[in-house]
Amino acid sequence: MRRFPTQFRLALTFVAVTFVVAGVGSPAQQSASAPIVLHAARLLEVDTGSILQPGEILVEGERIKAVGVSVEHPQGAKVIDLGDTTLLPGLIDAHVHLFLHPGAEDLQTVEESVPWRTILAEQAAKADLMAGFIAERDMGTEGAGSADTAVRNAINDGIIPGPRLRISGNAIDILGGHEDATGFNPAQHVLSNADYANSADQLVQVIREQHKEGSDFAKIYETGPDKMIDGVLHTPYQYTEAQLAAAVEEANRLGTFVGVHAMGEPGTLYAAEAGVASIDHATQLSDETMRLMKEKGIFAVPTFTIFDYFAHHSDSQDQAAHEAAMLDYKIAEFKKQIAAGVPFAVGSDVGPFPHGTQAHELTLMVKFGMTPLAVLQADVINGAKLLRWEGQIGELKPGYYADIVAVPGNPLDDISVVEHVSFVMKNGVVVKQ
């Protein structure tokens, strides 16, 4: 995530939600006792953009059995009429921080214990799920180590409610790098929010250690700190292409992948050359970087919401102006990326702003140049690919997991309706209605 020198604290940590939870308390509850038929005014086939009117889904157990204008209603099936809504696949956020909340990030990682932060992470996961995010990629615990392994496993075991998770443990950083504790009294030896790796060999060693502790992928900081000089982004790289390539090779050996925090050149180019899975933030991409990303299928994850949030919630006018200038620059570069055919996934960087509000990312991506359908495809289809759940989630098709949400109205007419999810089903179990 981006580091901000903000010292303000917000009373609201997680968005307030009203929900009904059914079947999220124990593994035994994860299988529905009878088939369920969902009926709504519309159903969006995200891959084609076709709208079925009305739309129905037959759910048996944890999977989708049938989809259509009308499906079989087996004897004893429970029919849920969702009225004037549109059925969609569960949303995916490819860049979250469950272990962060609004407030001074550098202080909360020092002042709050890992057990306390884990409790807050549980609440964050619940808020995200109730907002319709059925799957997420946690991009670093910011100093809480492998505590996210416990959160993921507790969700998988049905102990706590939350999205399907891909987790990284701590991010990986160089000494004195983007997430190191550089603003504190050196005599206090404040720990980094990331795991140190200063060479290719150390990158491999850290990735192996994190994998041992349960990580699903490696998150690496490739650039920082960021400066705007004469209207242009400048951000030093942290690892060479060869070093990143060694990390990617090791991740591939372990059957996993690497995602990088990379704001701009030349770090973004080095990441693309190394073959990472995603370049997160991706504010500045050269023509060659964009060509490589398109050629290799490397996803850009813009994370507009965090930039927009701090442009409006900074603790000084100067900081707000800096964030606004960065956002304006990012928007202009984003339009170039769309024109170049860069593949996108959707990630919000939620954590420094309240969990459960991150669907605003889709609204901003449309506002800044993409069509509603393209953003939804980036979110659920590309998101499923990035999280390595392609063919299992991200579409409403027979055989896929029954991860389903409903939104008021038609998202192709007004994408902002995804910020008002009214129904959530995960794994065939209704968790919000």
Helices and strands as residue ranges (DSSP letters): G 27-29, E 36-40, E 42-45, E 50-52, E 55-60, E 63-68, E 78-81, E 85-89, E 91-96, H 105-111, H 114-130, E 133-138, H 147-156, E 164-167, E 172-173, G 186-188, E 195-196, H 200-212, E 218-221, E 227-229, E 232-234, H 241-253, E 258-262, H 267-274, E 278-281, H 287-296, E 299-301, H 304-312, H 317-340, H 360-367, H 372-376, I 377-382, H 383-386, E 404-408, G 415-420, E 423-426, E 429-432
